[in-house]
């Protein structure tokens, strides 16, 4: 079950992915997928991560997001960071 922070992160992530990758259908954006799976190149991945962290006002370094394997892990990590 999602925490309220994770629900907010998921919503912001969906919005940002749709803005930067408009060709991706909402139902393709799933926890088990990575941004690369969705067709994002390296610049688009950075743009998505920067935009999401800015909108959520999460001050973690982007390098801390590099090892996260999929969107579910990203949502969980940013949800936890948002509680700090």
C-alpha positions in Angstrom: 0.0 0.0 0.0 1.3 3.5 -0.9 1.9 6.1 1.8 0.4 9.5 1.2 3.9 10.8 0.3 4.3 8.0 -2.3 0.9 8.8 -3.8 2.0 12.4 -4.3 5.4 11.3 -5.8 3.6 8.9 -8.2 1.2 11.6 -9.3 4.0 14.1 -9.9 6.1 11.5 -11.7 3.2 10.6 -14.0 2.7 14.3 -14.8 6.3 14.9 -15.6 6.8 11.7 -17.6 3.8 12.7 -19.7 5.1 16.2 -20.2 8.6 15.1 -21.3 7.6 11.8 -23.0 4.2 12.6 -24.5 4.3 9.5 -26.7 4.2 7.2 -23.6 0.7 6.1 -22.6 -0.3 6.4 -19.0 -0.8 2.6 -18.7 2.8 2.0 -19.8 4.1 3.9 -16.7 4.3 1.1 -14.2 6.4 0.4 -11.1 8.4 -2.4 -12.7 9.5 -0.2 -15.6 12.5 2.1 -15.8 12.6 5.5 -17.5 14.8 3.8 -20.2 12.1 1.1 -20.7 9.8 4.0 -21.5 12.1 5.3 -24.2 13.8 8.1 -22.3 17.3 8.9 -23.4 19.9 10.0 -20.9 19.0 13.7 -21.2 15.3 13.1 -20.8 16.0 10.9 -17.7 17.9 13.7 -16.1 15.3 16.2 -17.0 12.5 14.0 -15.5 14.5 13.4 -12.3 15.4 17.1 -11.9 11.8 18.3 -12.6 10.3 15.7 -10.2 12.7 16.5 -7.3 12.2 20.3 -7.8 8.4 19.9 -7.8 8.5 17.8 -4.7 11.1 20.1 -3.1 13.3 17.1 -2.3 16.9 18.1 -1.9 18.6 14.8 -2.6 21.6 14.6 -5.0 20.8 13.1 -8.4 23.6 10.6 -7.9 21.5 9.0 -5.1 18.8 8.1 -7.7 21.2 6.5 -10.2 21.1 3.0 -8.8 17.4 2.8 -8.5 16.2 -0.1 -10.8 12.7 1.0 -11.6 9.9 3.6 -11.1 8.6 1.7 -8.0 12.0 2.1 -6.3 12.2 5.8 -7.4 8.7 6.4 -5.9 9.6 4.7 -2.7 12.9 6.5 -2.3 11.4 10.0 -3.0 8.4 9.2 -0.8 10.8 8.5 2.1 13.0 11.5 1.3 9.8 13.7 1.4 9.2 12.6 5.0 12.6 13.9 6.2 
